[in-house]
Amino acid sequence: MAALGLAEEDLVEKFILGSGSGGQKINKTSSCVYLKHEPTGLEVKCQANRSREMNRYHARKELCDRLDEIRLGKASARQQEMEKVRRQKRRRSRRSKQRSVADKRLLSQKKSLRRSPGRDE
């Protein structure tokens, strides 16, 4: 944090009730950490662990990573991974689908020729 020039005074820290699966205990303890960096307006929520202290550490680390990405202007590995998944889930074009189906049909015809009825096994 010191290398990026982050001061504790610039951070607003709140502890929130957790959510999600995990039974009754998660709904009773405030282990979810919310951090906001006032000068930039960046917000981070972390509920990775059951421990509040570990979540505080992870939230600060995530905030530092995001600030570093913004300052250097580079695409992070996380953003690249998200973009890769988005490309994989994108619908294929009609032409691409037709080409794929045509290839499958051609392979099917080749296989059917191999199964000629005159062979004894």
Backbone atoms as SQL, in Angstrom:
CREATE TABLE atoms (id INTEGER PRIMARY KEY, chain TEXT, resi INTEGER, resn TEXT, atom TEXT, x REAL, y REAL, z REAL);
INSERT INTO atoms VALUES
  (1, 'A', 1, 'MET', 'N', 0.830, -1.189, 0.000),
  (2, 'A', 1, 'MET', 'CA', 0.000, 0.000, 0.000),
  (3, 'A', 1, 'MET', 'C', 0.873, 1.250, 0.000),
  (4, 'A', 2, 'ALA', 'N', 1.988, 1.197, 0.708),
  (5, 'A', 2, 'ALA', 'CA', 2.863, 2.363, 0.775),
  (6, 'A', 2, 'ALA', 'C', 3.478, 2.661, -0.591),
  (7, 'A', 3, 'ALA', 'N', 3.780, 1.615, -1.359),
  (8, 'A', 3, 'ALA', 'CA', 4.381, 1.809, -2.679),
  (9, 'A', 3, 'ALA', 'C', 3.424, 2.528, -3.625),
  (10, 'A', 4, 'LEU', 'N', 2.129, 2.291, -3.456),
  (11, 'A', 4, 'LEU', 'CA', 1.129, 2.946, -4.298),
  (12, 'A', 4, 'LEU', 'C', 0.682, 4.295, -3.746),
  (13, 'A', 5, 'GLY', 'N', 1.143, 4.621, -2.562),
  (14, 'A', 5, 'GLY', 'CA', 0.759, 5.889, -1.953),
  (15, 'A', 5, 'GLY', 'C', -0.612, 5.851, -1.315),
  (16, 'A', 6, 'LEU', 'N', -1.036, 4.666, -0.896),
  (17, 'A', 6, 'LEU', 'CA', -2.331, 4.527, -0.238),
  (18, 'A', 6, 'LEU', 'C', -2.181, 4.769, 1.258),
  (19, 'A', 7, 'ALA', 'N', -3.032, 5.599, 1.807),
  (20, 'A', 7, 'ALA', 'CA', -3.009, 5.848, 3.245),
  (21, 'A', 7, 'ALA', 'C', -4.273, 5.269, 3.857),
  (22, 'A', 8, 'GLU', 'N', -4.170, 4.802, 5.086),
  (23, 'A', 8, 'GLU', 'CA', -5.334, 4.242, 5.789),
  (24, 'A', 8, 'GLU', 'C', -6.432, 5.290, 5.960),
  (25, 'A', 9, 'GLU', 'N', -6.051, 6.571, 6.043),
  (26, 'A', 9, 'GLU', 'CA', -7.036, 7.642, 6.225),
  (27, 'A', 9, 'GLU', 'C', -7.939, 7.792, 5.003),
  (28, 'A', 10, 'ASP', 'N', -7.449, 7.372, 3.826),
  (29, 'A', 10, 'ASP', 'CA', -8.229, 7.489, 2.585),
  (30, 'A', 10, 'ASP', 'C', -9.249, 6.373, 2.432),
  (31, 'A', 11, 'LEU', 'N', -9.173, 5.352, 3.284),
  (32, 'A', 11, 'LEU', 'CA', -10.042, 4.184, 3.156),
  (33, 'A', 11, 'LEU', 'C', -11.235, 4.271, 4.106),
  (34, 'A', 12, 'VAL', 'N', -12.396, 3.891, 3.588),
  (35, 'A', 12, 'VAL', 'CA', -13.586, 3.723, 4.421),
  (36, 'A', 12, 'VAL', 'C', -13.807, 2.222, 4.521),
  (37, 'A', 13, 'GLU', 'N', -13.808, 1.730, 5.759),
  (38, 'A', 13, 'GLU', 'CA', -13.931, 0.283, 5.966),
  (39, 'A', 13, 'GLU', 'C', -15.201, -0.014, 6.741),
  (40, 'A', 14, 'LYS', 'N', -15.974, -0.968, 6.218),
  (41, 'A', 14, 'LYS', 'CA', -17.196, -1.401, 6.893),
  (42, 'A', 14, 'LYS', 'C', -17.200, -2.920, 6.928),
  (43, 'A', 15, 'PHE', 'N', -17.867, -3.450, 7.932),
  (44, 'A', 15, 'PHE', 'CA', -18.026, -4.899, 8.036),
  (45, 'A', 15, 'PHE', 'C', -19.499, -5.213, 7.849),
  (46, 'A', 16, 'ILE', 'N', -19.795, -6.091, 6.912),
  (47, 'A', 16, 'ILE', 'CA', -21.163, -6.381, 6.511),
  (48, 'A', 16, 'ILE', 'C', -21.475, -7.836, 6.826),
  (49, 'A', 17, 'LEU', 'N', -22.742, -8.113, 7.081),
  (50, 'A', 17, 'LEU', 'CA', -23.157, -9.506, 7.238),
  (51, 'A', 17, 'LEU', 'C', -22.900, -10.244, 5.938),
  (52, 'A', 18, 'GLY', 'N', -22.364, -11.429, 6.060),
  (53, 'A', 18, 'GLY', 'CA', -22.076, -12.223, 4.882),
  (54, 'A', 18, 'GLY', 'C', -23.351, -12.746, 4.240),
  (55, 'A', 19, 'SER', 'N', -23.220, -13.270, 3.043),
  (56, 'A', 19, 'SER', 'CA', -24.370, -13.850, 2.359),
  (57, 'A', 19, 'SER', 'C', -23.908, -15.074, 1.592),
  (58, 'A', 20, 'GLY', 'N', -24.852, -15.831, 1.098),
  (59, 'A', 20, 'GLY', 'CA', -24.526, -17.014, 0.324),
  (60, 'A', 20, 'GLY', 'C', -24.639, -18.273, 1.147),
  (61, 'A', 21, 'SER', 'N', -24.126, -19.358, 0.579),
  (62, 'A', 21, 'SER', 'CA', -24.237, -20.646, 1.253),
  (63, 'A', 21, 'SER', 'C', -23.270, -20.692, 2.430),
  (64, 'A', 22, 'GLY', 'N', -23.517, -21.564, 3.368),
  (65, 'A', 22, 'GLY', 'CA', -22.634, -21.693, 4.509),
  (66, 'A', 22, 'GLY', 'C', -23.400, -21.889, 5.804),
  (67, 'A', 23, 'GLY', 'N', -24.703, -21.917, 5.740),
  (68, 'A', 23, 'GLY', 'CA', -25.478, -22.201, 6.938),
  (69, 'A', 23, 'GLY', 'C', -25.783, -20.968, 7.756),
  (70, 'A', 24, 'GLN', 'N', -26.213, -21.189, 8.974),
  (71, 'A', 24, 'GLN', 'CA', -26.683, -20.100, 9.829),
  (72, 'A', 24, 'GLN', 'C', -25.554, -19.184, 10.268),
  (73, 'A', 25, 'LYS', 'N', -24.371, -19.710, 10.470),
  (74, 'A', 25, 'LYS', 'CA', -23.264, -18.916, 11.016),
  (75, 'A', 25, 'LYS', 'C', -22.921, -17.731, 10.112),
  (76, 'A', 26, 'ILE', 'N', -22.929, -17.937, 8.795),
  (77, 'A', 26, 'ILE', 'CA', -22.558, -16.871, 7.863),
  (78, 'A', 26, 'ILE', 'C', -23.546, -15.716, 7.944),
  (79, 'A', 27, 'ASN', 'N', -24.792, -16.001, 8.283),
  (80, 'A', 27, 'ASN', 'CA', -25.808, -14.954, 8.341),
  (81, 'A', 27, 'ASN', 'C', -25.750, -14.157, 9.641),
  (82, 'A', 28, 'LYS', 'N', -24.974, -14.624, 10.611),
  (83, 'A', 28, 'LYS', 'CA', -24.926, -13.963, 11.919),
  (84, 'A', 28, 'LYS', 'C', -23.657, -13.156, 12.122),
  (85, 'A', 29, 'THR', 'N', -22.574, -13.505, 11.430),
  (86, 'A', 29, 'THR', 'CA', -21.300, -12.828, 11.664),
  (87, 'A', 29, 'THR', 'C', -21.033, -11.794, 10.580),
  (88, 'A', 30, 'SER', 'N', -20.394, -10.712, 10.971),
  (89, 'A', 30, 'SER', 'CA', -20.045, -9.642, 10.027),
  (90, 'A', 30, 'SER', 'C', -18.614, -9.844, 9.551),
  (91, 'A', 31, 'SER', 'N', -18.404, -10.848, 8.723),
  (92, 'A', 31, 'SER', 'CA', -17.055, -11.148, 8.267),
  (93, 'A', 31, 'SER', 'C', -16.779, -10.597, 6.872),
  (94, 'A', 32, 'CYS', 'N', -17.780, -10.098, 6.197),
  (95, 'A', 32, 'CYS', 'CA', -17.603, -9.524, 4.866),
  (96, 'A', 32, 'CYS', 'C', -17.031, -8.106, 5.023),
  (97, 'A', 33, 'VAL', 'N', -15.946, -7.812, 4.309),
  (98, 'A', 33, 'VAL', 'CA', -15.274, -6.515, 4.432),
  (99, 'A', 33, 'VAL', 'C', -15.570, -5.677, 3.195),
  (100, 'A', 34, 'TYR', 'N', -15.973, -4.423, 3.426),
  (101, 'A', 34, 'TYR', 'CA', -16.236, -3.466, 2.361),
  (102, 'A', 34, 'TYR', 'C', -15.223, -2.348, 2.498),
  (103, 'A', 35, 'LEU', 'N', -14.460, -2.106, 1.438),
  (104, 'A', 35, 'LEU', 'CA', -13.479, -1.023, 1.434),
  (105, 'A', 35, 'LEU', 'C', -13.800, -0.053, 0.317),
  (106, 'A', 36, 'LYS', 'N', -13.669, 1.241, 0.619),
  (107, 'A', 36, 'LYS', 'CA', -13.846, 2.256, -0.414),
  (108, 'A', 36, 'LYS', 'C', -12.680, 3.222, -0.327),
  (109, 'A', 37, 'HIS', 'N', -12.034, 3.458, -1.459),
  (110, 'A', 37, 'HIS', 'CA', -10.944, 4.416, -1.524),
  (111, 'A', 37, 'HIS', 'C', -11.549, 5.755, -1.918),
  (112, 'A', 38, 'GLU', 'N', -11.557, 6.690, -0.987),
  (113, 'A', 38, 'GLU', 'CA', -12.249, 7.969, -1.171),
  (114, 'A', 38, 'GLU', 'C', -11.768, 8.768, -2.386),
  (115, 'A', 39, 'PRO', 'N', -10.450, 8.967, -2.583),
  (116, 'A', 39, 'PRO', 'CA', -10.011, 9.794, -3.715),
  (117, 'A', 39, 'PRO', 'C', -10.420, 9.256, -5.090),
  (118, 'A', 40, 'THR', 'N', -10.375, 7.946, -5.269),
  (119, 'A', 40, 'THR', 'CA', -10.700, 7.385, -6.591),
  (120, 'A', 40, 'THR', 'C', -12.131, 6.869, -6.673),
  (121, 'A', 41, 'GLY', 'N', -12.745, 6.571, -5.534),
  (122, 'A', 41, 'GLY', 'CA', -14.099, 6.034, -5.538),
  (123, 'A', 41, 'GLY', 'C', -14.167, 4.534, -5.785),
  (124, 'A', 42, 'LEU', 'N', -13.012, 3.862, -5.784),
  (125, 'A', 42, 'LEU', 'CA', -12.988, 2.411, -5.988),
  (126, 'A', 42, 'LEU', 'C', -13.577, 1.702, -4.778),
  (127, 'A', 43, 'GLU', 'N', -14.395, 0.682, -5.029),
  (128, 'A', 43, 'GLU', 'CA', -15.019, -0.080, -3.961),
  (129, 'A', 43, 'GLU', 'C', -14.660, -1.555, -4.111),
  (130, 'A', 44, 'VAL', 'N', -14.407, -2.202, -2.984),
  (131, 'A', 44, 'VAL', 'CA', -14.061, -3.623, -2.974),
  (132, 'A', 44, 'VAL', 'C', -14.838, -4.293, -1.849),
  (133, 'A', 45, 'LYS', 'N', -15.413, -5.458, -2.162),
  (134, 'A', 45, 'LYS', 'CA', -16.057, -6.291, -1.152),
  (135, 'A', 45, 'LYS', 'C', -15.319, -7.617, -1.135),
  (136, 'A', 46, 'CYS', 'N', -15.061, -8.134, 0.049),
  (137, 'A', 46, 'CYS', 'CA', -14.352, -9.407, 0.138),
  (138, 'A', 46, 'CYS', 'C', -14.993, -10.297, 1.186),
  (139, 'A', 47, 'GLN', 'N', -15.336, -11.499, 0.782),
  (140, 'A', 47, 'GLN', 'CA', -15.903, -12.500, 1.678),
  (141, 'A', 47, 'GLN', 'C', -15.299, -13.858, 1.327),
  (142, 'A', 48, 'ALA', 'N', -13.994, -13.867, 1.103),
  (143, 'A', 48, 'ALA', 'CA', -13.326, -15.086, 0.657),
  (144, 'A', 48, 'ALA', 'C', -13.191, -16.116, 1.779),
  (145, 'A', 49, 'ASN', 'N', -12.980, -15.638, 3.003),
  (146, 'A', 49, 'ASN', 'CA', -12.739, -16.545, 4.124),
  (147, 'A', 49, 'ASN', 'C', -13.762, -16.303, 5.218),
  (148, 'A', 50, 'ARG', 'N', -13.730, -17.186, 6.224),
  (149, 'A', 50, 'ARG', 'CA', -14.594, -16.993, 7.392),
  (150, 'A', 50, 'ARG', 'C', -13.978, -15.986, 8.349),
  (151, 'A', 51, 'SER', 'N', -12.681, -15.787, 8.251),
  (152, 'A', 51, 'SER', 'CA', -11.966, -14.891, 9.153),
  (153, 'A', 51, 'SER', 'C', -12.062, -13.447, 8.670),
  (154, 'A', 52, 'ARG', 'N', -12.430, -12.558, 9.578),
  (155, 'A', 52, 'ARG', 'CA', -12.542, -11.138, 9.233),
  (156, 'A', 52, 'ARG', 'C', -11.175, -10.562, 8.895),
  (157, 'A', 53, 'GLU', 'N', -10.141, -10.944, 9.647),
  (158, 'A', 53, 'GLU', 'CA', -8.796, -10.411, 9.420),
  (159, 'A', 53, 'GLU', 'C', -8.254, -10.821, 8.053),
  (160, 'A', 54, 'MET', 'N', -8.494, -12.061, 7.668),
  (161, 'A', 54, 'MET', 'CA', -8.046, -12.507, 6.344),
  (162, 'A', 54, 'MET', 'C', -8.793, -11.765, 5.248),
  (163, 'A', 55, 'ASN', 'N', -10.081, -11.531, 5.457),
  (164, 'A', 55, 'ASN', 'CA', -10.865, -10.782, 4.477),
  (165, 'A', 55, 'ASN', 'C', -10.383, -9.334, 4.375),
  (166, 'A', 56, 'ARG', 'N', -9.976, -8.745, 5.502),
  (167, 'A', 56, 'ARG', 'CA', -9.431, -7.390, 5.471),
  (168, 'A', 56, 'ARG', 'C', -8.160, -7.362, 4.629),
  (169, 'A', 57, 'TYR', 'N', -7.301, -8.355, 4.818),
  (170, 'A', 57, 'TYR', 'CA', -6.055, -8.444, 4.056),
  (171, 'A', 57, 'TYR', 'C', -6.343, -8.599, 2.559),
  (172, 'A', 58, 'HIS', 'N', -7.244, -9.523, 2.221),
  (173, 'A', 58, 'HIS', 'CA', -7.570, -9.781, 0.814),
  (174, 'A', 58, 'HIS', 'C', -8.221, -8.561, 0.161),
  (175, 'A', 59, 'ALA', 'N', -9.067, -7.853, 0.902),
  (176, 'A', 59, 'ALA', 'CA', -9.720, -6.666, 0.352),
  (177, 'A', 59, 'ALA', 'C', -8.687, -5.586, 0.046),
  (178, 'A', 60, 'ARG', 'N', -7.739, -5.378, 0.947),
  (179, 'A', 60, 'ARG', 'CA', -6.698, -4.378, 0.708),
  (180, 'A', 60, 'ARG', 'C', -5.824, -4.778, -0.474),
  (181, 'A', 61, 'LYS', 'N', -5.519, -6.058, -0.566),
  (182, 'A', 61, 'LYS', 'CA', -4.701, -6.548, -1.688),
  (183, 'A', 61, 'LYS', 'C', -5.429, -6.333, -3.011),
  (184, 'A', 62, 'GLU', 'N', -6.726, -6.640, -3.039),
  (185, 'A', 62, 'GLU', 'CA', -7.533, -6.444, -4.244),
  (186, 'A', 62, 'GLU', 'C', -7.594, -4.975, -4.624),
  (187, 'A', 63, 'LEU', 'N', -7.758, -4.104, -3.647),
  (188, 'A', 63, 'LEU', 'CA', -7.805, -2.660, -3.903),
  (189, 'A', 63, 'LEU', 'C', -6.478, -2.181, -4.488),
  (190, 'A', 64, 'CYS', 'N', -5.364, -2.657, -3.928),
  (191, 'A', 64, 'CYS', 'CA', -4.044, -2.284, -4.458),
  (192, 'A', 64, 'CYS', 'C', -3.873, -2.762, -5.893),
  (193, 'A', 65, 'ASP', 'N', -4.323, -3.986, -6.177),
  (194, 'A', 65, 'ASP', 'CA', -4.215, -4.532, -7.533),
  (195, 'A', 65, 'ASP', 'C', -5.006, -3.679, -8.520),
  (196, 'A', 66, 'ARG', 'N', -6.216, -3.305, -8.135),
  (197, 'A', 66, 'ARG', 'CA', -7.052, -2.505, -9.030),
  (198, 'A', 66, 'ARG', 'C', -6.465, -1.120, -9.270),
  (199, 'A', 67, 'LEU', 'N', -5.947, -0.502, -8.212),
  (200, 'A', 67, 'LEU', 'CA', -5.324, 0.815, -8.373),
  (201, 'A', 67, 'LEU', 'C', -4.098, 0.720, -9.267),
  (202, 'A', 68, 'ASP', 'N', -3.325, -0.344, -9.104),
  (203, 'A', 68, 'ASP', 'CA', -2.136, -0.550, -9.925),
  (204, 'A', 68, 'ASP', 'C', -2.526, -0.710, -11.395),
  (205, 'A', 69, 'GLU', 'N', -3.583, -1.462, -11.653),
  (206, 'A', 69, 'GLU', 'CA', -4.052, -1.644, -13.028),
  (207, 'A', 69, 'GLU', 'C', -4.464, -0.313, -13.647),
  (208, 'A', 70, 'ILE', 'N', -5.166, 0.492, -12.862),
  (209, 'A', 70, 'ILE', 'CA', -5.627, 1.785, -13.379),
  (210, 'A', 70, 'ILE', 'C', -4.439, 2.694, -13.678),
  (211, 'A', 71, 'ARG', 'N', -3.477, 2.733, -12.760),
  (212, 'A', 71, 'ARG', 'CA', -2.323, 3.620, -12.937),
  (213, 'A', 71, 'ARG', 'C', -1.442, 3.191, -14.104),
  (214, 'A', 72, 'LEU', 'N', -1.229, 1.903, -14.262),
  (215, 'A', 72, 'LEU', 'CA', -0.372, 1.422, -15.344),
  (216, 'A', 72, 'LEU', 'C', -1.129, 1.295, -16.661),
  (217, 'A', 73, 'GLY', 'N', -2.456, 1.246, -16.571),
  (218, 'A', 73, 'GLY', 'CA', -3.266, 1.154, -17.782),
  (219, 'A', 73, 'GLY', 'C', -3.152, -0.172, -18.490),
  (220, 'A', 74, 'LYS', 'N', -2.847, -1.221, -17.764),
  (221, 'A', 74, 'LYS', 'CA', -2.694, -2.526, -18.400),
  (222, 'A', 74, 'LYS', 'C', -3.943, -3.368, -18.161),
  (223, 'A', 75, 'ALA', 'N', -4.156, -4.310, -19.036),
  (224, 'A', 75, 'ALA', 'CA', -5.273, -5.243, -18.869),
  (225, 'A', 75, 'ALA', 'C', -4.830, -6.332, -17.903),
  (226, 'A', 76, 'SER', 'N', -5.579, -6.521, -16.869),
  (227, 'A', 76, 'SER', 'CA', -5.196, -7.495, -15.852),
  (228, 'A', 76, 'SER', 'C', -5.476, -8.917, -16.343),
  (229, 'A', 77, 'ALA', 'N', -4.889, -9.858, -15.665),
  (230, 'A', 77, 'ALA', 'CA', -5.113, -11.267, -15.998),
  (231, 'A', 77, 'ALA', 'C', -6.569, -11.633, -15.765),
  (232, 'A', 78, 'ARG', 'N', -7.172, -11.050, -14.725),
  (233, 'A', 78, 'ARG', 'CA', -8.579, -11.331, -14.431),
  (234, 'A', 78, 'ARG', 'C', -9.486, -10.817, -15.552),
  (235, 'A', 79, 'GLN', 'N', -9.198, -9.617, -16.044),
  (236, 'A', 79, 'GLN', 'CA', -10.000, -9.067, -17.135),
  (237, 'A', 79, 'GLN', 'C', -9.822, -9.885, -18.410),
  (238, 'A', 80, 'GLN', 'N', -8.602, -10.325, -18.656),
  (239, 'A', 80, 'GLN', 'CA', -8.358, -11.153, -19.835),
  (240, 'A', 80, 'GLN', 'C', -9.110, -12.470, -19.740),
  (241, 'A', 81, 'GLU', 'N', -9.138, -13.060, -18.547),
  (242, 'A', 81, 'GLU', 'CA', -9.864, -14.315, -18.344),
  (243, 'A', 81, 'GLU', 'C', -11.361, -14.110, -18.558),
  (244, 'A', 82, 'MET', 'N', -11.890, -12.993, -18.035),
  (245, 'A', 82, 'MET', 'CA', -13.317, -12.705, -18.212),
  (246, 'A', 82, 'MET', 'C', -13.652, -12.513, -19.688),
  (247, 'A', 83, 'GLU', 'N', -12.763, -11.836, -20.421),
  (248, 'A', 83, 'GLU', 'CA', -12.989, -11.614, -21.850),
  (249, 'A', 83, 'GLU', 'C', -12.937, -12.938, -22.610),
  (250, 'A', 84, 'LYS', 'N', -12.043, -13.829, -22.200),
  (251, 'A', 84, 'LYS', 'CA', -11.934, -15.138, -22.848),
  (252, 'A', 84, 'LYS', 'C', -13.226, -15.933, -22.663),
  (253, 'A', 85, 'VAL', 'N', -13.773, -15.921, -21.441),
  (254, 'A', 85, 'VAL', 'CA', -15.023, -16.633, -21.162),
  (255, 'A', 85, 'VAL', 'C', -16.165, -16.006, -21.960),
  (256, 'A', 86, 'ARG', 'N', -16.169, -14.681, -22.054),
  (257, 'A', 86, 'ARG', 'CA', -17.219, -13.988, -22.816),
  (258, 'A', 86, 'ARG', 'C', -17.179, -14.394, -24.291),
  (259, 'A', 87, 'ARG', 'N', -15.955, -14.503, -24.833),
  (260, 'A', 87, 'ARG', 'CA', -15.830, -14.926, -26.235),
  (261, 'A', 87, 'ARG', 'C', -16.312, -16.357, -26.420),
  (262, 'A', 88, 'GLN', 'N', -16.008, -17.224, -25.448),
  (263, 'A', 88, 'GLN', 'CA', -16.413, -18.620, -25.560),
  (264, 'A', 88, 'GLN', 'C', -17.925, -18.767, -25.506),
  (265, 'A', 89, 'LYS', 'N', -18.588, -17.923, -24.726),
  (266, 'A', 89, 'LYS', 'CA', -20.029, -18.043, -24.559),
  (267, 'A', 89, 'LYS', 'C', -20.819, -17.327, -25.649),
  (268, 'A', 90, 'ARG', 'N', -20.127, -16.497, -26.429),
  (269, 'A', 90, 'ARG', 'CA', -20.803, -15.736, -27.477),
  (270, 'A', 90, 'ARG', 'C', -21.412, -16.672, -28.517),
  (271, 'A', 91, 'ARG', 'N', -22.576, -16.304, -29.001),
  (272, 'A', 91, 'ARG', 'CA', -23.251, -17.144, -29.998),
  (273, 'A', 91, 'ARG', 'C', -22.469, -17.152, -31.296),
  (274, 'A', 92, 'ARG', 'N', -22.460, -18.302, -31.934),
  (275, 'A', 92, 'ARG', 'CA', -21.752, -18.418, -33.200),
  (276, 'A', 92, 'ARG', 'C', -22.608, -17.848, -34.318),
  (277, 'A', 93, 'SER', 'N', -21.943, -17.371, -35.355),
  (278, 'A', 93, 'SER', 'CA', -22.681, -16.805, -36.488),
  (279, 'A', 93, 'SER', 'C', -23.377, -17.927, -37.262),
  (280, 'A', 94, 'ARG', 'N', -24.381, -17.547, -38.029),
  (281, 'A', 94, 'ARG', 'CA', -25.149, -18.531, -38.802),
  (282, 'A', 94, 'ARG', 'C', -24.246, -19.268, -39.786),
  (283, 'A', 95, 'ARG', 'N', -23.356, -18.527, -40.427),
  (284, 'A', 95, 'ARG', 'CA', -22.465, -19.131, -41.406),
  (285, 'A', 95, 'ARG', 'C', -21.526, -20.142, -40.742),
  (286, 'A', 96, 'SER', 'N', -21.025, -19.779, -39.576),
  (287, 'A', 96, 'SER', 'CA', -20.132, -20.677, -38.843),
  (288, 'A', 96, 'SER', 'C', -20.857, -21.954, -38.431),
  (289, 'A', 97, 'LYS', 'N', -22.104, -21.815, -37.991),
  (290, 'A', 97, 'LYS', 'CA', -22.894, -22.991, -37.624),
  (291, 'A', 97, 'LYS', 'C', -23.122, -23.887, -38.834),
  (292, 'A', 98, 'GLN', 'N', -23.447, -23.287, -39.966),
  (293, 'A', 98, 'GLN', 'CA', -23.694, -24.074, -41.177),
  (294, 'A', 98, 'GLN', 'C', -22.440, -24.833, -41.596),
  (295, 'A', 99, 'ARG', 'N', -21.290, -24.183, -41.477),
  (296, 'A', 99, 'ARG', 'CA', -20.036, -24.826, -41.830),
  (297, 'A', 99, 'ARG', 'C', -19.765, -26.012, -40.904),
  (298, 'A', 100, 'SER', 'N', -20.014, -25.816, -39.619),
  (299, 'A', 100, 'SER', 'CA', -19.802, -26.880, -38.635),
  (300, 'A', 100, 'SER', 'C', -20.717, -28.072, -38.907),
  (301, 'A', 101, 'VAL', 'N', -21.978, -27.789, -39.184),
  (302, 'A', 101, 'VAL', 'CA', -22.938, -28.863, -39.464),
  (303, 'A', 101, 'VAL', 'C', -22.559, -29.592, -40.748),
  (304, 'A', 102, 'ALA', 'N', -22.090, -28.865, -41.746),
  (305, 'A', 102, 'ALA', 'CA', -21.678, -29.492, -43.005),
  (306, 'A', 102, 'ALA', 'C', -20.489, -30.427, -42.775),
  (307, 'A', 103, 'ASP', 'N', -19.546, -29.991, -41.955),
  (308, 'A', 103, 'ASP', 'CA', -18.391, -30.847, -41.639),
  (309, 'A', 103, 'ASP', 'C', -18.833, -32.122, -40.932),
  (310, 'A', 104, 'LYS', 'N', -19.755, -31.983, -39.992),
  (311, 'A', 104, 'LYS', 'CA', -20.254, -33.152, -39.266),
  (312, 'A', 104, 'LYS', 'C', -20.970, -34.113, -40.208),
  (313, 'A', 105, 'ARG', 'N', -21.742, -33.562, -41.131),
  (314, 'A', 105, 'ARG', 'CA', -22.469, -34.396, -42.089),
  (315, 'A', 105, 'ARG', 'C', -21.488, -35.171, -42.977),
  (316, 'A', 106, 'LEU', 'N', -20.418, -34.495, -43.394),
  (317, 'A', 106, 'LEU', 'CA', -19.413, -35.138, -44.234),
  (318, 'A', 106, 'LEU', 'C', -18.742, -36.288, -43.482),
  (319, 'A', 107, 'LEU', 'N', -18.389, -36.060, -42.224),
  (320, 'A', 107, 'LEU', 'CA', -17.781, -37.125, -41.425),
  (321, 'A', 107, 'LEU', 'C', -18.749, -38.288, -41.229),
  (322, 'A', 108, 'SER', 'N', -20.007, -37.974, -41.041),
  (323, 'A', 108, 'SER', 'CA', -21.007, -39.011, -40.873),
  (324, 'A', 108, 'SER', 'C', -21.096, -39.891, -42.127),
  (325, 'A', 109, 'GLN', 'N', -21.041, -39.262, -43.280),
  (326, 'A', 109, 'GLN', 'CA', -21.105, -40.021, -44.533),
  (327, 'A', 109, 'GLN', 'C', -19.886, -40.927, -44.676),
  (328, 'A', 110, 'LYS', 'N', -18.716, -40.415, -44.295),
  (329, 'A', 110, 'LYS', 'CA', -17.503, -41.237, -44.360),
  (330, 'A', 110, 'LYS', 'C', -17.634, -42.471, -43.466),
  (331, 'A', 111, 'LYS', 'N', -18.153, -42.254, -42.257),
  (332, 'A', 111, 'LYS', 'CA', -18.301, -43.369, -41.324),
  (333, 'A', 111, 'LYS', 'C', -19.323, -44.378, -41.832),
  (334, 'A', 112, 'SER', 'N', -20.374, -43.896, -42.446),
  (335, 'A', 112, 'SER', 'CA', -21.403, -44.816, -42.936),
  (336, 'A', 112, 'SER', 'C', -20.857, -45.688, -44.064),
  (337, 'A', 113, 'LEU', 'N', -19.910, -45.181, -44.844),
  (338, 'A', 113, 'LEU', 'CA', -19.293, -45.980, -45.896),
  (339, 'A', 113, 'LEU', 'C', -18.457, -47.119, -45.308),
  (340, 'A', 114, 'ARG', 'N', -17.905, -46.880, -44.120),
  (341, 'A', 114, 'ARG', 'CA', -17.100, -47.913, -43.469),
  (342, 'A', 114, 'ARG', 'C', -17.975, -49.068, -42.991),
  (343, 'A', 115, 'ARG', 'N', -19.226, -48.770, -42.707),
  (344, 'A', 115, 'ARG', 'CA', -20.137, -49.795, -42.193),
  (345, 'A', 115, 'ARG', 'C', -20.924, -50.448, -43.330),
  (346, 'A', 116, 'SER', 'N', -20.235, -50.944, -44.318),
  (347, 'A', 116, 'SER', 'CA', -20.945, -51.560, -45.431),
  (348, 'A', 116, 'SER', 'C', -21.584, -52.865, -44.980),
  (349, 'A', 117, 'PRO', 'N', -22.787, -53.205, -45.468),
  (350, 'A', 117, 'PRO', 'CA', -23.530, -54.348, -44.973),
  (351, 'A', 117, 'PRO', 'C', -22.941, -55.711, -45.375),
  (352, 'A', 118, 'GLY', 'N', -22.018, -55.793, -46.311),
  (353, 'A', 118, 'GLY', 'CA', -21.502, -57.070, -46.784),
  (354, 'A', 118, 'GLY', 'C', -20.416, -57.657, -45.916),
  (355, 'A', 119, 'ARG', 'N', -20.011, -56.996, -44.860),
  (356, 'A', 119, 'ARG', 'CA', -18.897, -57.496, -44.054),
  (357, 'A', 119, 'ARG', 'C', -19.389, -58.455, -42.971),
  (358, 'A', 120, 'ASP', 'N', -18.656, -59.547, -42.776),
  (359, 'A', 120, 'ASP', 'CA', -18.974, -60.492, -41.687),
  (360, 'A', 120, 'ASP', 'C', -17.963, -60.299, -40.579),
  (361, 'A', 121, 'GLU', 'N', -18.474, -60.200, -39.390),
  (362, 'A', 121, 'GLU', 'CA', -17.579, -60.024, -38.256),
  (363, 'A', 121, 'GLU', 'C', -17.807, -61.087, -37.222);
